[in-house]
Amino acid sequence: MYFSVKYTHSVNFTPLMLTTLSPQRERYLLLTLAGIQFSHILDFMIMMPLGPILMKAFGIGTHEFGLLVASYSFSAAASGLFAATFVDKFERKRFLLSMFGLFGLSTLACGLAPSYATLLIARGMAGAFGGIMGAMVQTMVGDLIPFERRAQASSVVMAAFSLSTIAGVPLSLFLANLFSWQAPFFFIAGLTVLFMAIGAWILPELRHHIHQRAHPFSAMFDVLRDPNHLRALLFSALIIFSGFTIIPYITVYAVANIGITQAQVPLIYLAGGAATLISARWIGRRADAVGKVEVYRQVALFAFVPLFVITHLTHASLALWLVCTTVFFVLVSGRMIPAMAIVTSAAQPKLRGTFMSLNASMQQLASGLASTLAGFIITQSPTGQIVGYANVGYIAVGANLLAIWFVSRIVMHERKVG
């Protein structure tokens, strides 16, 4: 593997040793990280389209289903806080692959769960390791990709979302309909083995961040003492909160209220994923060229429309619903591309692993709170229809507005890598 070691300086930071990859190795790195992220995102996303199936299989309602989704998020939030005390003491590659392996075992346990309670516990285990793993993926992007290409690099990694919606979710639903609801989890566990092997071959070792600290909480305290870090963490949480009040219940609402059949559900993810696969790269390139904050604001402003429409539409044809959900996926997920570049660049490089672990915790806590809150606001009528989804939409719009206002308060540290 080609690399060179250089010393660069960043404002207010001590020199940091960086690994500069050749363009080809950088491309392989990003594709590998995207593959790892694909497994993690698919594991999280598959719960949403499986909602009607799981509610029927276990005889549960919207509240219980909301807890099933939130268990993953709350566990990931707790594990991220715990990991923040030690994550920067380990070499990045081995730590990421270790978390990935434990995540795969937890996902396998989801497929083997015989009851709602055991599935709830298994989802919590998957969230514990998946949350740390997702933070490490973003940390490696921040460590290895220079600021001027970081939004585009984030778009490559976030293409995992698009691929999971285009291929992963429809294939998982096909397996669930063909065999049982357990089949998608077995499929994801198999993907974990594949991408672990690829990651062991492609990913570089990163040790530049390792240094001794007085006590295990010192790195976390260093992160939390920086007001810029706190602003970035709150900004990140607001974005996730605004999306995850709505996302977990899109499929349930579509089937119960709009009249979409379970067999048509994969089309929602196929259309949305295909569109985001194209839009994500464009948003990433534009954010690097025009400005990350400016592009974030533009995308977030347009996102008000699908946030409102999805939660207020009561009757629609399949074609109209697909248009609405596709625009939702493009704009609501599109906000995250410049946003993650902003958040990653707000971190002090020597504390990036700890910061990104805390950021993952904040994001997971926000998504868990959002889905739980929405689960209590939303109810089912005697006829089985979803009631209260419009109120959830108002909350999402408010959180999105706060995030747009908050982004200008974040300072990004540009770091040139030659």
Secondary structure as GFF3:
##gff-version 3
##sequence-region A 1 418
A	DSSP	beta_strand	3	8	.	.	.	ID=ss1
A	DSSP	beta_strand	16	21	.	.	.	ID=ss2
A	DSSP	alpha_helix	23	45	.	.	.	ID=ss3
A	DSSP	alpha_helix	51	58	.	.	.	ID=ss4
A	DSSP	alpha_helix	62	83	.	.	.	ID=ss5
A	DSSP	three_ten_helix	87	89	.	.	.	ID=ss6
A	DSSP	alpha_helix	92	112	.	.	.	ID=ss7
A	DSSP	alpha_helix	116	144	.	.	.	ID=ss8
A	DSSP	three_ten_helix	147	149	.	.	.	ID=ss9
A	DSSP	alpha_helix	150	163	.	.	.	ID=ss10
A	DSSP	pi_helix	164	168	.	.	.	ID=ss11
A	DSSP	alpha_helix	169	178	.	.	.	ID=ss12
A	DSSP	alpha_helix	183	202	.	.	.	ID=ss13
A	DSSP	alpha_helix	218	224	.	.	.	ID=ss14
A	DSSP	alpha_helix	227	244	.	.	.	ID=ss15
A	DSSP	three_ten_helix	247	249	.	.	.	ID=ss16
A	DSSP	alpha_helix	250	253	.	.	.	ID=ss17
A	DSSP	pi_helix	254	258	.	.	.	ID=ss18
A	DSSP	three_ten_helix	262	264	.	.	.	ID=ss19
A	DSSP	alpha_helix	265	290	.	.	.	ID=ss20
A	DSSP	alpha_helix	292	312	.	.	.	ID=ss21
A	DSSP	alpha_helix	318	334	.	.	.	ID=ss22
A	DSSP	alpha_helix	336	346	.	.	.	ID=ss23
A	DSSP	three_ten_helix	349	351	.	.	.	ID=ss24
A	DSSP	alpha_helix	352	377	.	.	.	ID=ss25
A	DSSP	beta_strand	379	380	.	.	.	ID=ss26
A	DSSP	beta_strand	386	387	.	.	.	ID=ss27
A	DSSP	alpha_helix	389	406	.	.	.	ID=ss28
A	DSSP	three_ten_helix	407	409	.	.	.	ID=ss29
###
